[in-house]
Structure formats: C-alpha cells, structure tokens
Amino acid sequence: MRLVIRGVLFVVLLVALLGLGVHYAATYDDRWTYPTETELEESPEAHVGEDILIFGVVTDIDTEAEELTLEAETDDGATVEFVADEIPTEDETPAVEEGGFVQVYGTLESADELTTTETVVVNPDALAEWYKLGVSGIGVLLAMAYFLYHWRPTTAGWEAKHG
C-alpha cells in the first residue's frame, strides 16, 4: 500500500477515534447511574436512601468507631464530606492512610452519612499516584527501547536490525 494511502487512512482512523472519545466524554454524565458529588452537595436530602458511589480523599480514620471520613470534590472544585461506616483493613490494620484515595459504594442514610456496602482502596497513600505514574513511564521507555533496538526507521518503512 502506498505511503499516501496509509497516511490518509491513519488520519481518518485517528479522527474517528478522537471523535468517539469526545462523544463518550460528553455523554458520560448522562449514563452515570449514581448521583454525582455536585448533586449530593446541592440537595443531599433528595438522595437519602439511594445507592451512591463516591470517590474521595481520606481525611480521618476513626478505628474505635470504625468510621472513615472522606472528602469528595464537586464539579466546581468545592468539597463534600462523607462518613463511611467501614474501614478497609489488611491484617487487622487500616489498608489506607489519611491522604489516600478510596471509592465507597453504599446507601446514603443522611446528608453526610452512608451505610457502606464496599470500600475499595484506589491509592493507599498520597504517594501511590506518583509511584503508578513512575512505573508506567519506565515501562513505556523500556518498550520503546526494545522496539528501537530491533527495528530501524528508514525512508521505505521499518527495517529489522537483527535477524
């Protein structure tokens, strides 16, 4: 296949992919089945008794009361505070620290309290996000180095260096 046809095909597929991504992002809130943090901030009483899924930063862990306090960010940058009645544990110690990021699924019992069905630790502490990004970056660099070690770009395409 000629290089011009390949280039046009690449651009068409790239535009289609970007268009699908934009459409998905634009309609994401319409498909979300739970009230958003913004809706919960504006009218929490309207959602009492509903199932909710909250993503937030842990601000306090009370092991005696077995409660986890987290702050969720709204669309306008404000924060909403929730108290969950479950602390995820690992070997009988909390699996998350203050500053960690969790997602909590449960039923909203009052304006700021929920009965937790499941709490999942996304980042156990504040540095976990940087660790994940760093390991991913190293992986990308290793994959690129391996590819370029075995293949060389030429004007006619890619040419194998070895074997």
N, C-alpha and C positions, 0 to 999 in steps of 0.2 A: 504494500500500500504506500502511496506517495506521501511524502512528508507534509505537504499542504493539506491533504485529506485527513491525515492523522491530527494535525493541529486544529482544524475546524471541528472535527469530531470531539477532541479534547475540550475545546471551548464550549461546545454545545452541552456536553455532559456536565461540565463544571457549572455552567449557568443553571442547568436543571437541578443539580444538587443544591446549589445555593438557594434557588427558589423554593425547593421543598423545605430546606432548613428555615427560611424566613416564614413560610406558611405555618410550619409546626410551632415556631416560637410565637407567632401572632395569635394562634388559636389554642395555646396551651392552657390558659386560664379557663376557657370555656369547657375544656374536657376534664378539669380537676374536680373530683367528686367531694372534696372536703372544703369547709370554709377556710379562706386564707387568713393569714395573720392580720391583714388590714381589716377584713370583715369582723374578726374577733375583737379587734381594738375598738372599732366603731360601735358595734352592737353585740356585746358578748351574751346578753340575756336572750337574744333571738336564737342562739345556737346551743343553749343549755339542753342536754340530753342527746345531742348529736355526736356521732363519731368524728374525731378530728385527728389530723396528722400534723404535728408541729416539729419544725426544725429549729434548734436553738443552741445557744452557748450556755453551759452550766455556770451559774453564778454562786450556788450554795449547795452543799451536800450535808444533810442532817441525818446521820446514821442512826441516832436514837429514835427519831420519829419515822425513819425510813422514807424520807422525802427528798426530792431533788427539785431545786428551783432552777428554772432556765429562762433566758430572755430570747424572744424571737423578734426578728426585725420585720417591720412592715414595709410596704412599697415606698412610703415617703421617708424612710430612714428612722422613724420612731421605733421604740421597743415596747413589747408587751411581755409581761412577766407571768409565768405559769408555775404551779407547784404540782409535780407528779408524785404519785404515791408508790413509786418503785425506783429503786436504785439498782442498776445493773451491777452484778458482782462477779468477781473472778477469784476463786479460792477464798471466799468469805470476806474479801475486801472490795471496795468500790472499783469498778472497771474503768471509771472515768474520773478525771480531776476537774477542779474548778478551771474554767477556760476551755475545757473540752467541748466538742460539738456532738450533739445527740439528736436522734429523731424519736419522738414519742407518739405512739398511737394509743388512743383511748377515747373515753366518753367525757365530754365537758359536763361537770357537775355544778359549777357556779362560774362567775365571771372570770376567775383566775385559778380554779382548781379542777383537776381532771382525775378520773379513775383510769389508771394505766392498764392497758392490755399488754403492751410490749414496748420496751425501751431498747433502742439499738444504738450502740456507740459508733459514731462515724469517725471521729478523731478523739482518741483518749485524752490528749492534752493539747495545748496551744501550738506545740512544735510539730505535731503529726502531719499537718498540711505541708509544711516545708520539707519534711522527710519524704513524703509521697512525691512531691514535685521534683526533688533532687534525684531520687531513684529513677523516676520516669525519664528525666533528662539524660542521665547516664546511660540508660537503656537505648534511647534514641541515638546517642552518639556512638555507642558500640555497634548498633545495627548499621548505621551509615558507614562506619569504618570498615566493617566486614564486607559490605556491598562494594565499596570503592576499592578495597584490596583485591577483589576478584573480578571487577569489571572496570573498564576504562571508557569514558565518553570519547567518541570520535565524531567527525562530521557526518559519517554514514549511519551512526547509531551507537549502540553499546557493544564493545568488543571484549571478549574474555581475555584476561591477562594470563591465567594459569589453566592448563589442562585443556 
